[in-house]
Amino acid sequence: MLAMMFCVSSAPLPAQQAASGGTDAPQNQAVARLLATLAKTHSPRQAAISPDGNTVAWVASVGKTGSRIHLSPLAGMASEQVIAAPAGMQSQGDQKCREWDAAWSPDSRQIAFLSDCASQGQPQIFLSSPDSARQKPRQLTHFKGFVHGLAWSPDGKQLGFLFVENATRPAGALAAMKPAVGVISAETMAEVQRVALIDVASGSLTQATPANLHVYEFSWSPDSRSLAYVAAAPPGEDNWWVAQLYTQAAANGTPQSILKPHMQIAVPRWSPDGTQIAFIGGLMSDQGAPGGDIYLIPSTGGAAKDITPGRKASPAWLHWTGVHRLGFTEGVDGESRYSVLDTATGAEDRAARVTFPQSIGDGRYEMSLSFAKDGKAALIKTDFNTPPEVWAGPLDHLMQITHLNASLHPDWGKSESVTWTNEGFRVQGWLLYPKDYDTQKKYPLIVYVHGGPASEVMPRWPYGGYGPAPFSTLNYFVLMPNPRGSYGEGEPFTRANRKDFGYGDLRDILAGVDTISKKLPIDPARVGLTGWSYGGFMTMFAVTQTHRFRAAVAGAGISDWKSYYGENSIDQWMVPYFGASVYDDPAVYGKSSAINFIKNAKTPMLIVVGDRDGECPAPQSFEMWHALQTMHVPVKLVVYPNEGHGFSSPADRQDVLERALAWFTQYMPATQP
């Protein structure tokens, strides 16, 4: 799911009032410097290596809203090239147009990409020939809708992509939901995402998949004649958790369901000989953030076989490197790893294993990598101390391609991976030290709980907005645990919080607090708690179960699972976790609802949420605010207009950060008076 007194009125606050009303300026010069540093961070959005392994395409930001595609040759690191924007681009100040989603043709001679530079915010598909510097990109489409996920057919004749015709919003549950007004039905709210195909030579466009299936991701068969895709009946925001695996002929094919899983599935990939499809299967809580085991299924259908049972890691993305050779990335112990399996024998090629103590990815999928035919790769690397940059080459000998952030240095304390055991589980987390750490002083601690719950804290440079780094800058310790329910320790660990939200995972977190408190100078009277989405739920629930926390900040949380079931736009995710719908087993939902234990709460709480959040709707925050106010517990609620589950406005993200800093400073200051 997943990441100031409020004045009740009949209309939402204007955006500028919600973003600035009632907050102080950044609290001191340290925070001001931090915000300035984060504002200067250039975040490459994609890295794609050409199939011949000679050139890396990477996408970089321009101004506040724009982006451009750069080309950097690997051999000799010759001068880079910028793909020229189409004629007619519109730019005003920092409001610049965008070019992104670069996809190399199989012969490395062309790049397809998306651009809104010629169509006033509507992305279109363009084709560029890097070898012809004077030739302007050719526009292939003139449609209206939401488009992403460009993928060439292996024969280079077609481009496939995900398309929502006449879309009013981006696909997915993170974006702000459409206002719920008028006659409400699943049909009126749904916008169906399909696989569309375009013939590169003629520009002919067809919708390949039917209008009664919402497609989440797809891949081409090696002969370019068929598609494999993960899809479900609309609405797409809700039904990913019950999606099936389909195959069909690319041209006028009829969908064939080859797998109706008992779990969530992602990243389907055909084997080079076309006989098998590999995919990730497991208990997942967010589309786009996969983790689980790797399965194989015959491409004609049949039984799916788990080829990584009991693996103490969470595979997230995969690709075939040979008929019986499967490479994949995985999260393990809060780090990233690339591994290779022989699918015929199940043996792992240990010589091919590469571990990264950073977050890695090429910008397409979670932990995906871009590979050339010769095995070279392109990716973006980052950790708590290193801003994101593009790297390329052999995985065990990468070269840095970009130096976008060479002048930036962390304005927060050092990071450290920490582990502890609890109730038979090995638990890992990350710890940020206070910026000005002195072993002779006592410091407060803030526990930052990740969303999901199926997710994992990985080391990464902060991207601005709400996060752990600002607390470290203000001289707090920050613990970011990966308790049971997280990725990184294998599928049984990820499943360990089913029907137990807020109990075992909270005990894991408290055990982590105890472990580091015995080793470091942490003041037990100044321990705070915060998180977003599932982390927001944990914040709301934890204060009803323990008085260990002095202050709390809950972002987009859940206070009552029973009422939440009927309010959110993604209720299908709940059945795998709770074992039944709320109508069949309300008791298991009530067991983990903060509202049912609200009289135990004493911890002051700041609550923030977007008014169009479909994943964790605003009424859940209203319920918690109302209950704490009734119990005379200090509480403030801020509702941000036109924001979904993931805030899109930089001003709103900064406002949340400043309010949270002020809240913790008020109730558990970093320095004792």
N, C-alpha and C positions, 0 to 999 in steps of 0.2 A: 504494500500500500504506500505500495508503498514501499516523502521522505518527512494609571490610566483608566480610569473608570469609563465604562462603555455607557453611552447615553442612548436609551431605547427610543427609536423614532419610527415613523411610518415609512421612511425612505432611507436608502443607504447614504452614508456620508460621501461627499465628493472625494475623488481619488486623492487630490492634493491635501484635503483635510485629514483623511485617514492616515496619510503618509507622514504628516508633519505635526498634526495637532497634539499637544501635550508632551512631546519629547524634548529633552534637552539636546544641546549640541553634543558631538562626541565628547566623552567624559574627560579626557585628558589628551595631552599631546601624543602619548604612546598609541592610543587608539586612532587618533587622527592620522598619524604616520602609517599605521597599519592599513587603514582604509585607502590611503593614497597609494600604498604599495600594491594592494589588490586591484585598484583601479587601473594600474599600469600593466597588469599581467595580460600578455597576449596569449590566448589559448588556441593553439592549432586544433581545428575541428575534425580533420581527417588526414590520413596518410595512406596513399595507394601506390604500390610499386607496379611498374609496367610488367607484363608477363615475360618480356625478354630480360628483365632484371637490370635495365640500364638507367631508368629514370623514376623519380619519385614525384608524384603529384600530391601536394598538400594544400590544405585550405586554411587561410589565416584571416583574422578579423581585420576590418577596416572601420575606423570610427566606432561609434556606439552600436551600430546595427548592421553594417555591411560586412562582406567577406569576399575574398578573391582566391582563385586557384593559381598556385605557383608550381613550376616544374623545375626540379633540381636533378641534373645528371649525376650519377654515382661515380663514373670513371673520371678521376682527376678533379672531381668537384668543380666542374666548369660553371660559368655564370648561369644563374637561374633565369627562367622565362616566366612571365605572367600571362596567362590566357586573357586576351583582350576582351573587354566587355562588348556586347553587341551594340550596334548603333542605336541611338535613342535612349540610352540609359539616363536615368534621372537621379541626381544627387543634390541634396540641399544641406550644407553644413555637415553635421555628423550623421544625418539621416541618409545613409547610403544604401545602394542596392546590394544584392547578395548573389554569389555564385558558389555552389557547393555540390556535394554528392557526386564526386568525380568517379567515373568508371571507365577503365581501359578496355579497348577492344582486344580480342584474343591475339591479334597479330601485332599489338602495341603501336599501331599506326594512328589510332584515333582515340579521343576521349569524349565520352558523353558526360554531360553535367546539367545541373539545374541552374537556372538563372531567373531572377525577377527584374532584371535591369531594363528590359524592353517592354514590360507589360504591367507597370504600376503595381507591383506587389504580387502578381499572379505568377508563380513559377512555371516556366516552360522548359522543355528539353532542347538542348543545343548539342551540336557535334563540332569538335575542333580537331584539326590535324596539326599536331605540334611540329611536324617536319616542315609545314608550310607556314612560316611565320607571318607572311603577308596576307594570308587567307583568313578572313574573319569567320568566326564560328557560324555554323548553319543552324537555323532554327527548324526543329523537326515538328513541333507541336504548336497548336493554337487552341488549347482547351481551357476550361474553367474547372478548377477543383484542387484538391489536396493530392500531392504526388511526392513519393520518396522511394528509396530502395532500388535504384537503377541496377540492372544486371543483364549483361550481354549473354545471348545464347552462345554456346561453345563454337558454333560455326560462324559466328560474327555477322549473321544476317538480320538478327532481330534484337531489340531491347525490350526486356520485361521490366515492369515496375508496379508498385502498389498505388492505386488510384481511387480517390473518392470523388466522383463526379459532382460538380456544383456544391462542394463542401462549404459549410458555414464555419467550421472550426477544424483544427488538426484532429486526426484520429487518435484515440487513446483516452484513458481515464485521467491522465495527469492534467490535461488542458481544461480550461474553464468550461463547464457544462452550458448548454443553451438554456436561457431562462425558461423555467417550467411555468408556462402560462397557457390558458386556453384548454382545449380538450387534450388530455394527456394519454398517450398510449405508447407502447414500445415502437410502433411503426412511425409515429410522428417524431419521436426523439432520435430514431436510428439514422445513421449515415453509413452506408455499406462500402467497405473497402474491398476492391477486387484487383485481380492481376490483369493489367492491360499490356498489350504487345504492340510494338510499332515496327513495321518493316523499314529498315534503315535506308534502303535504296529508294523506295517509293514514298515513304512517309505515311503509308496506310496504317490506321490505328484500329485495333479491335479490343473489345473487352473479352478476355479469354475465359474467365471464371463466371459462374452464374450470379445473378442478382440476389439469390437467396442464401448466399454464403459470404460471410465476412472473413477475408483472408488476412492473416497476421504476418506471415512470412512465406517465402517460396524459394525453390531452386530448380534449375534446369537439369534435365537428364543429359548424359554425356553425348547423346546423338542429336540433341536439340529438338527432339520430337515431342517430348513430354515434360510435364511439370509435376513436382511434388510440393504440397503446401499444407500448412496448418490452418484450419478454418472451422467456423461454427456458424450457426444461424444468428442473424442479428438479434439484439443489438451487440455490436462488437465490443463495447466497453465492458460488458458483463460476461460474455460467454467464452472468453479465452480459456477459462478454467475447465470447460467441458469440450474443448476443441478436439477434433479428430484429424488424422493424417489422411490426406487425399492424394490421388494421382489422377492425371487425365492427359489426353493428347493435347498438345499446345494449340493445334488448329481445330476448332469446332469439336473439342472433346467433351465427353460426358464424365463428370466427377465420379470416381470410385473410392469409397472409404475403405482403406486397407488397415486401419487401426482405430478402434474406439477405446482409448486408454482409460485406466483407472486412476490416472495421475495427470499432471500437466506435461506437455511436450513442447519442444522448441528445437530450432536449428536442424531441420531435415536436410540431409546431403546424400546425393546419389553416389554409389561407388563407381569407379572409373569404367567397370564393365557393365554397368547398368543393372546388375542383378540384385543389389541390396540398397537399402536406405538406412543411414545411421542418423540417430537423433538423441537429444538429451531428454531424459525423463525423470521426474521427481516431484516432490512437494514444493511448489513454487507459489509465491504470493504476488508476483508482479510480472506481467508480460513485458519482455525486454530485459529482464534481470534473471536469466535462467541459472539453474544449478541442479545437479542430481547425478545420476549414473548415465552411462552411454549404452544405448540399445541398438541392435541391428534387427531389421525386418526385411524379408524378401520384397522386392519392389512390386511383385504381383499380389502381395498379401500373405498373411500367415501369422505364426506366433512370433512375438518380439522377444529377443534374447538380451538379457542384461550381461554385458561383457566386462563390467567393472564392479561386480558386487563386493561390498565390504571395503571399498576404497576409502582411505582416510583423507579425502579431498573432495572438492565439488567441481567437476567439469562444467564449463560454461559455454564453450564454443568449440567447433571441430571442423576439420577438412581432411579429405583423402589425399595422401601423397603417393599411393600405389593401390593396386587391386586389393591387397590384404594389409595395407598400411594406413593407419589412421592417426593423424596428429590432432592434438587438442590442448586448449588452455584450461587451467583449473585454479581455483582459489584454495590455498592451503595455509593454515596458520597465519592468516592475515597477509600473505604474500601471493605473488602470481607465479605460475609455473607452466612451461610448455612440455608436453610429454608425447610419446609415440607408442602405439600398440600394434602388434601383429594380430589382426582380427581372426586369423585362422587358428592360431595357437593360444592367443590370450597373453603372450609374453610381451613384456615391456622392453623397449630399446633404451636402456639406461644411458647409453652414450649420447642419445639425442635429447636427453632431458636438460632443460635450461631453467634455472630459477631466477626470478626477478624480485628483489626486495622493494618493488615499486608497484604502482598501478600501471597497467599496460592496456592498449587497445588501439584500433585504427579508426575509431569514430563511427563505425557502422552498428555493431552489436556490442554487448557487454563482453569485454576481453577478446574481441575478434582481432585477427591479424591479417595483413595483406601479404600474400606470398607470390613470388615470381616462379616460373617453371623450374629454375635452377635452385630453388630453395631459399634464396634471399627473401628477406621480409622487410616490411615498413610498419612502423608503429609509433605511438606517442607514449612516452614514459614520463612519470612524475612521482614524487613522494613528498613527505612533509617538509623537506628541506630544499627540494629542487623543483622549480617551475616546469611546466610541461614543455617539451620540445619533441621534434620529430627525429627519429633514428631509423637507420636502414642498414642492410647488409646481412651476413650470416647471423643467426640469432646469438651465437656465442662470441661474436666479434662485430658488434654493431658500431656504426659510425654516426656521429651527431650531424644531422642535416641542417637543422635550424638553430639559430642563436637569438631567438626573439626576446628572451628574458635574461640575457647575460648580466644585466645591471641590477637585477633584483636579488635580494637576500631576505631570509626569514626574519620577521620582527617578533617572533615568538620563541618559546623555549625548545629544548631538544626533545626528540621523540624516542620512544623505546617500546619494543614489543614485550609484553608481560604475559605470563601464563600462571594458572593456578588450577587446582583440582577441587571438585565439589560433587559429592554424591555419585562418585564413580565416573564423572565426566572430566575430561581435560578441556579447559576453557582458555582461550587466548583473547587478548585485547591490546589496544595501543594506549600509551600514556604520553601526554605532553607535559613537560615540566614548566614551572613558572619561568617567565623570561629572565628575571633577575634572581635566579635560584641561589639561596644561601642556606647551607646545611644547618646553620645555627638558628634559623627562624622557623616558625610554624606557619603553614599555608592552608588555605581552604581548598576543597576539592569539588569539582563539578563532574558529575557522571552524565555522559552524553550517549543516549541509547539510540541505535540506528533504527531505521524503518524496516518494513518487510512484513513479518519477521524473517522471512527467508532472504537474507542479504548478508553482507559482510563488510565490516570496516576495513578498508585497504588504505595504505599510505598514499596520500595525494596532497598536492599543493592546494590551499584553499582558493576557491574561485569567487569569493565575495559573498556578501550576505551572511545568513546565519550559519554558524559552524563553530568548531572548538578553538581555532587559533586565536580569536580575539580574547577569549578567557585566559589563555596562556599569556597573552600580551599584558593583561592586567594582573598577572602574577597569581593565577589560580593553577593548581594541578587540574588536568582534564583526563579522565578515564573514559575510553571508548571501548566497551566490552563487546565481545561476540559470544553471547550466552547461548544455551541450548535453543534450537530453532534457527540458528544462523547457518550460513554456509561455512566451508573451510575445514570441517572435521568429518565429512562423510554424510551419507543420506540418513542413517539412524540418528545422528546428532541433530540434523535438520528437522526430523520428525518428532523429536523428543518433547516438544511443547504442545502437541496435539491434545485438545480437550483440557489444556492446562495453562492457558494464557495467564501470565502475571504471577504464577506461583514458582515453578521450577526455574524459570528464567530470572525472576527477581532474586531467588536464593543464590543463583550463580553470580549475579551482579553484586549482591551484598558480600558474598565470599571474596570477590575481587577487591572490593573496598577494604575488607579486613586484611587481605594479603598485602596490599601496597601500604596500608596504614601502619603495619608492623615494621616496614622497611624504610619508610620515608616520613619526614616531619609534617604529617597532616593533622590538622586540628579536627577532632571528631565532632565538635560543636558547629563546624562550618562546612557541611557537606550538602551540596545542591544536586538537583536532578533536572534534566531536560531531554527533549527529543521531539521528533516530528513524525507524524503518521503513526506507525506502530510504536515508535518512541514516544509520541504524544499520548497514546493509550497507556503505555507503561508508566509515564509520569503521572497521569490521572489516577491510575489504579494503585501505584506504589504508595502514595501518600495516605491511602485508606488501609494499608497493611502494615506500615511501619512509620515510626516517628524519627527515623534516622536522618531525614532530609530537612534542612533548615529553610530552604526555599526551592521553588519549582517553576519551570516555564514549559508549558505544554503547547506544542504547535500541531494544529490539525489533528487533535486527538479524538478518542472514542471513550465516552463515559458510560454508555448503556448499550451493550451488545444486542439486547432484545429490540429496542426501538431503532437502533442502527440498521438492523436487518431490513427493515421496511423503508429506510430513508435513502440508502446509498444506491449508486448506479452499478455496483459490481458485486451483488450479493452471492454470485456463484462461487466466489473464492472461499466463502465461509464453510461450506459443507465439507470439503476435504479436511479442514482443520477442526471443526466442531463435531464431525461425524454424522450430522443430521441437520435439517433445516430448523429454524427457530420454532416453527409450527409443530414439528415432530418431537423436539426435545428442548423446550425453553429453559429447563434447569441448567443445562451445560452452558448456556449463554449467560444466564443470571449469575452463575458461579464466578465469572470473570468481569462482572460489571461493577465499576467503581460506585455507581449510584446506590447499589445495595449495601455498601459499607460506608456511606458518606459520613455517618456520625463519628467515625474514627478519625476523620481528616482534621489536621491542625496546621498543616504546612501552608504558608502563603503561596499563592499561585497566580502567575500571569498566563493568560490563555490567548492565543492568536489563531486566526483561521480566515480563509477566503470565503466570500459569500456565495461563490459558485463552485465550491468544492464538491465533486461527485463521489470521490473516494471516501472522504471523512467529512460528511456534510456539517455545515455550521450549526444546526440544531444540537449536535452532540456537545459542542462547546458551550452553547447556551445552557444546556442542562447542567453541565458541571459548574458553570458560573452561578447559576441560580441556586444550586444546592449549597455551594460553599458560602454564598452570600447569606443564605438562610441559616447556616450553621455559624455565622459570624466569624468566618475565616477570611483573612485579607485576600482579596481576589480582584483582578482586573481582566476585562475581556476587550479585545480589539478585533473587529471584523473588517476585512479589507475588501472593498468593492471590486467586482469584475476579476477577482483572482480565483484560480482553481486550486488543485492540490499542490501543484508546483507553481510558486509565485513567478510571474513573468516580468513584473515591473521592478527595475533596479531600485527605485526609490522605496517601494514597499519592502523589498528584502533588507535594505539598509535600516529602514524604520524598525523592523522586527529585531534586528541585531541591537540597535541602540536601546530599545525598550528592555530587552532581555539583560543587557549589561547593567542598566540602571536598576533593574529589579534585584539582581544578585548583589549589586553593590549596596543596595538599601538593607537587605536582610542578612547578608553574610559577606561583609567587605573583605577585600584581599589583605588589608592591614588592620590589625587590632588597634582600637583607639588608645 
